[in-house]
Amino acid sequence: MRVIVKAPAHLHAGNFDLTGDLGRLFGTVGFAIDYPLEIEVSRYWSVESNDSWAKLYAQHFIERFKLEGLRVNVKRRIPGFCGLGYHTTLALSIGAAASRIYELNLSIEEIALVMRRGAITALGVYALKVGGFIVEGGFRVDRREQMIPPLIFRYPVPEDWLFVVAIPEKPREQMAKLREKEKGILRELKVMPKSLSSDLSRIVLVKIIPSIIEGDLESFGEGLTSFNSMLGDFWREYQGGRYCHPIVEEGIRIMSSKASCACQSSWGPAFYGIVKGESKAKALADELKGFLERNGGGEVFCAKANNSGMTIMEG
């Protein structure tokens, strides 16, 4: 049996409660975008893959369920260590494919727990499960890494809202090294002031969520940019500034003048904005391409939201 999985990348806006005094931590806001990972998976007598991370995740899943084996062909990648969720998306896609092939009937949440992805922030889990604009409610402090945070809000992103995403090359090595320390940083993370968690939660509840329901991109973007930049100041001591690198900071300044929002995704270095209409998206993408060419190179692309999640096809 052979299956093909297409799974969306995701973009973080941030986490609204790093205080934990109400019994939960993190709580993530973000999007699934139509910039897909594509893998082909088949039953096999051992483990074989053209991607070292895919082989690692497949091996882990096989050992957990004592399966015969898997062959994984990563046909289209998402750039890794840049804030688009490559490793979570890859791990969950492999698990979903293996579950289909071996008729395990596992939910995406069960797969996430097996693969040890999505227990701190579950944006990647719900990007694959339902797509769209996502808000999850954080994990219970007494069940850290033992549960998948619950989905508390999901809404389809309008078709004419386009994401312009830039990935500067120069900061990628630096950010890959930071991500290697991520688990330790998150375990020893300073407590967010209660007032900041309150302000961030209020922005999500009475600015960001109502605006997307009303289709008001300007208000939505204002809320999202404020939310992301306030979080950037909280993470400053870990990533070196409000944003992870001066190139990202300057890129966000450029984006802010042309897009309805400008945000860094997770640790970066990917940053993104949302505009209405293809002509505006193309013009902004062209400007950012020129900016990156003058500053060490990188990639810029435009994408719509993915409002449906991953697809699994037998073939």
C-alpha positions as CSV (number, residue, x, y, z in Angstrom):
1,M,0.0,0.0,0.0
2,R,1.2,3.5,-0.8
3,V,-0.1,6.8,0.4
4,I,0.7,10.4,-0.4
5,V,0.3,13.1,2.3
6,K,0.2,16.8,1.6
7,A,0.4,18.9,4.8
8,P,0.4,22.7,5.2
9,A,3.2,24.7,6.8
10,H,2.2,27.0,9.6
11,L,3.0,30.5,10.8
12,H,3.2,31.4,14.5
13,A,1.9,34.8,15.8
14,G,2.9,33.9,19.4
15,N,1.7,32.6,22.8
16,F,-0.6,34.6,25.1
17,D,0.0,33.3,28.6
18,L,3.5,32.5,29.8
19,T,2.5,33.2,33.4
20,G,0.7,30.0,34.3
21,D,-1.1,31.3,37.4
22,L,-4.5,30.2,36.0
23,G,-3.3,26.6,35.6
24,R,-2.3,26.7,31.9
25,L,0.7,27.8,29.9
26,F,1.5,29.1,26.4
27,G,-1.7,29.1,24.3
28,T,-0.8,29.6,20.7
29,V,-2.1,31.8,17.9
30,G,-1.3,31.2,14.2
31,F,-2.2,30.0,10.8
32,A,-2.0,27.1,8.4
33,I,-0.7,28.2,5.0
34,D,-0.8,26.6,1.5
35,Y,2.9,25.9,1.3
36,P,2.8,22.2,1.5
37,L,5.1,19.4,2.6
38,E,4.5,16.4,0.4
39,I,5.6,12.8,1.3
40,E,5.0,9.4,-0.3
41,V,4.9,6.6,2.2
42,S,4.7,2.8,1.6
43,R,4.9,-0.4,3.6
44,Y,8.4,-1.8,3.6
45,W,10.4,-4.5,5.3
46,S,12.7,-2.0,7.0
47,V,13.1,1.8,7.3
48,E,14.2,3.8,4.2
49,S,14.1,7.5,3.5
50,N,15.7,10.2,1.5
51,D,15.6,12.6,4.5
52,S,17.5,11.9,7.7
53,W,14.8,13.5,9.9
54,A,12.1,11.5,8.2
55,K,14.0,8.3,8.8
56,L,14.3,9.2,12.5
57,Y,10.6,9.9,12.9
58,A,9.6,6.8,10.9
59,Q,11.9,4.7,13.1
60,H,10.4,6.1,16.3
61,F,6.9,5.3,15.1
62,I,7.8,1.8,13.9
63,E,9.4,1.0,17.3
64,R,6.5,2.3,19.2
65,F,4.0,0.1,17.4
66,K,6.3,-2.7,16.5
67,L,5.5,-2.3,12.8
68,E,7.2,-4.1,9.8
69,G,8.7,-0.9,8.3
70,L,8.2,2.2,6.2
71,R,9.6,3.7,3.1
72,V,9.4,7.5,3.1
73,N,10.0,9.7,0.1
74,V,10.0,13.4,0.9
75,K,8.9,14.8,-2.4
76,R,8.5,18.5,-1.3
77,R,10.1,20.0,1.8
78,I,9.4,23.0,3.9
79,P,12.6,24.9,4.9
80,G,13.7,23.6,8.3
81,F,14.7,25.6,11.4
82,C,13.1,28.8,10.2
83,G,9.7,29.1,11.8
84,L,7.5,27.2,9.3
85,G,7.1,24.0,11.3
86,Y,9.0,21.6,9.2
87,H,9.8,19.0,11.8
88,T,6.4,18.9,13.4
89,T,4.7,18.7,10.0
90,L,7.0,16.0,8.9
91,A,6.7,13.9,12.0
92,L,2.9,14.1,12.1
93,S,2.6,13.4,8.4
94,I,4.7,10.3,8.7
95,G,2.6,9.2,11.7
96,A,-0.7,9.8,9.8
97,A,0.6,7.9,6.8
98,A,1.7,4.9,8.9
99,S,-1.6,4.9,10.8
100,R,-3.4,4.7,7.4
101,I,-1.1,2.0,6.0
102,Y,-1.2,-0.2,9.1
103,E,-4.9,0.5,9.9
104,L,-4.1,1.9,13.4
105,N,-7.0,4.5,13.3
106,L,-5.1,7.0,15.4
107,S,-6.2,10.6,15.7
108,I,-3.8,13.4,14.9
109,E,-3.6,14.2,18.7
110,E,-2.7,10.6,19.5
111,I,0.0,10.7,16.8
112,A,1.4,13.9,18.1
113,L,1.8,12.4,21.6
114,V,3.5,9.4,20.1
115,M,5.8,11.6,18.0
116,R,6.5,14.0,21.0
117,R,5.4,17.0,18.9
118,G,2.7,19.6,19.7
119,A,2.5,19.1,23.5
120,I,3.9,22.6,24.3
121,T,2.3,24.5,21.4
122,A,-0.3,22.6,19.3
123,L,-0.5,25.0,16.3
124,G,1.1,22.4,14.1
125,V,-1.3,19.7,15.2
126,Y,-4.4,21.8,14.4
127,A,-2.8,23.2,11.2
128,L,-2.9,19.5,9.9
129,K,-6.2,18.7,11.5
130,V,-8.4,21.6,10.5
131,G,-6.3,24.4,8.9
132,G,-7.2,28.1,9.0
133,F,-6.6,30.7,11.7
134,I,-6.0,28.8,15.0
135,V,-6.1,29.6,18.7
136,E,-5.3,26.8,21.1
137,G,-5.7,27.1,24.9
138,G,-2.3,25.9,26.3
139,F,-1.4,22.9,28.3
140,R,-2.3,22.2,31.9
141,V,0.7,23.0,34.1
142,D,0.3,19.6,35.9
143,R,0.3,17.7,32.5
144,R,3.2,19.3,30.6
145,E,4.2,17.1,27.6
146,Q,1.4,14.6,28.6
147,M,-1.5,16.2,26.6
148,I,-2.2,18.2,23.5
149,P,-3.5,21.7,24.2
150,P,-7.2,22.0,23.3
151,L,-8.3,23.9,20.2
152,I,-10.5,26.8,21.4
153,F,-11.0,28.8,18.2
154,R,-10.6,28.1,14.5
155,Y,-11.8,30.3,11.6
156,P,-11.3,30.1,7.8
157,V,-9.0,32.8,6.5
158,P,-10.6,34.8,3.6
159,E,-9.5,33.7,0.1
160,D,-8.3,37.2,-0.8
161,W,-6.0,37.5,2.2
162,L,-2.5,36.6,1.0
163,F,0.5,35.9,3.1
164,V,3.9,37.2,2.0
165,V,6.6,35.2,3.7
166,A,10.3,36.1,3.7
167,I,13.1,33.7,5.0
168,P,16.5,35.5,5.1
169,E,19.4,33.2,4.7
170,K,21.9,35.0,6.9
171,P,20.3,34.3,10.3
172,R,19.4,30.7,9.6
173,E,22.5,29.1,11.0
174,Q,22.3,31.2,14.2
175,M,18.6,30.3,14.7
176,A,19.2,26.6,14.0
177,K,21.7,26.7,17.0
178,L,19.2,28.5,19.1
179,R,16.5,25.9,18.3
180,E,18.9,23.1,19.5
181,K,18.6,24.8,22.9
182,E,14.9,25.3,22.7
183,K,13.7,22.6,25.1
184,G,16.1,23.8,27.8
185,I,15.0,27.4,27.2
186,L,11.3,26.6,27.5
187,R,11.8,24.6,30.7
188,E,13.8,27.4,32.4
189,L,11.7,30.2,30.8
190,K,11.2,33.3,33.0
191,V,7.7,33.9,34.2
192,M,5.8,36.4,32.1
193,P,4.3,39.3,34.2
194,K,0.7,38.7,34.8
195,S,-0.1,42.1,33.3
196,L,1.5,41.2,30.0
197,S,-0.4,37.9,29.8
198,S,-3.6,39.8,30.5
199,D,-2.9,42.3,27.8
200,L,-2.0,39.7,25.2
201,S,-5.1,37.6,26.0
202,R,-7.3,40.7,25.7
203,I,-5.8,41.5,22.3
204,V,-6.6,38.0,21.1
205,L,-10.1,38.0,22.6
206,V,-11.5,41.4,21.8
207,K,-9.3,42.5,18.8
208,I,-8.0,39.6,16.8
209,I,-10.8,37.1,17.0
210,P,-13.7,39.6,16.3
211,S,-11.8,41.1,13.4
212,I,-11.3,37.9,11.5
213,I,-15.0,37.0,12.1
214,E,-15.9,40.4,10.6
215,G,-13.4,40.1,7.8
216,D,-11.7,43.3,8.9
217,L,-8.1,42.8,7.8
218,E,-6.9,46.2,9.0
219,S,-8.1,45.7,12.5
220,F,-7.0,42.1,12.5
221,G,-3.5,43.1,11.3
222,E,-3.2,45.8,13.9
223,G,-4.0,43.4,16.6
224,L,-1.7,40.7,15.3
225,T,1.3,43.1,14.9
226,S,0.9,44.5,18.4
227,F,0.6,41.0,19.8
228,N,3.7,39.7,18.0
229,S,5.8,42.8,18.8
230,M,4.9,42.7,22.5
231,L,5.9,39.1,22.6
232,G,9.2,39.9,20.8
233,D,10.1,42.2,23.7
234,F,9.5,39.4,26.2
235,W,11.7,37.0,24.2
236,R,14.4,39.7,23.7
237,E,17.0,38.2,26.1
238,Y,16.7,34.8,24.4
239,Q,16.8,35.9,20.7
240,G,18.9,39.0,21.0
241,G,16.2,41.7,20.3
242,R,12.5,42.3,19.6
243,Y,13.2,40.2,16.5
244,C,15.8,37.5,16.1
245,H,18.2,39.4,13.8
246,P,18.7,43.0,12.4
247,I,17.8,41.8,8.9
248,V,14.4,40.5,10.2
249,E,13.9,43.8,12.1
250,E,14.5,45.8,9.0
251,G,12.4,43.4,6.8
252,I,9.5,43.8,9.3
253,R,9.9,47.6,9.1
254,I,9.5,47.4,5.3
255,M,6.6,45.0,5.5
256,S,4.8,47.2,8.1
257,S,4.6,50.0,5.5
258,K,3.0,47.8,2.9
259,A,1.1,45.0,4.7
260,S,-1.7,44.9,7.2
261,C,0.5,43.1,9.7
262,A,4.2,42.3,10.1
263,C,5.2,39.4,12.3
264,Q,8.1,37.1,13.1
265,S,7.1,33.4,13.1
266,S,8.2,31.6,16.2
267,W,12.0,32.0,16.7
268,G,12.3,33.1,13.1
269,P,14.0,34.0,10.9
270,A,10.8,33.7,8.8
271,F,8.7,36.8,8.9
272,Y,5.4,37.5,7.2
273,G,2.7,40.0,6.4
274,I,-0.9,39.8,5.1
275,V,-2.2,41.8,2.2
276,K,-5.5,41.8,0.3
277,G,-5.1,40.9,-3.4
278,E,-2.5,39.3,-5.6
279,S,-1.1,42.5,-7.1
280,K,-0.2,43.9,-3.6
281,A,1.2,40.6,-2.6
282,K,3.5,40.4,-5.7
283,A,4.7,44.0,-5.3
284,L,5.6,43.5,-1.6
285,A,7.3,40.1,-2.4
286,D,9.4,41.8,-5.2
287,E,10.5,44.5,-2.8
288,L,11.5,42.0,-0.1
289,K,13.3,39.9,-2.7
290,G,15.4,42.9,-3.5
291,F,16.0,43.6,0.1
292,L,17.2,40.1,0.8
293,E,19.4,40.0,-2.2
294,R,21.2,43.0,-0.8
295,N,21.5,41.3,2.6
296,G,22.8,37.8,2.2
297,G,20.0,36.2,0.2
298,G,17.0,34.2,1.1
299,E,13.6,33.2,-0.1
300,V,10.3,35.1,-0.5
301,F,7.0,33.5,-1.4
302,C,3.3,34.3,-1.4
303,A,0.6,31.8,-0.2
304,K,-3.0,31.7,0.7
305,A,-4.1,30.1,3.9
306,N,-4.9,26.4,4.0
307,N,-8.4,26.2,5.4
308,S,-8.8,22.4,5.3
309,G,-5.6,20.8,6.8
310,M,-3.7,17.8,5.4
311,T,-4.8,15.4,2.8
312,I,-4.0,11.7,2.6
313,M,-4.5,9.9,-0.7
314,E,-4.0,6.2,-1.4
315,G,-2.4,5.4,-4.7
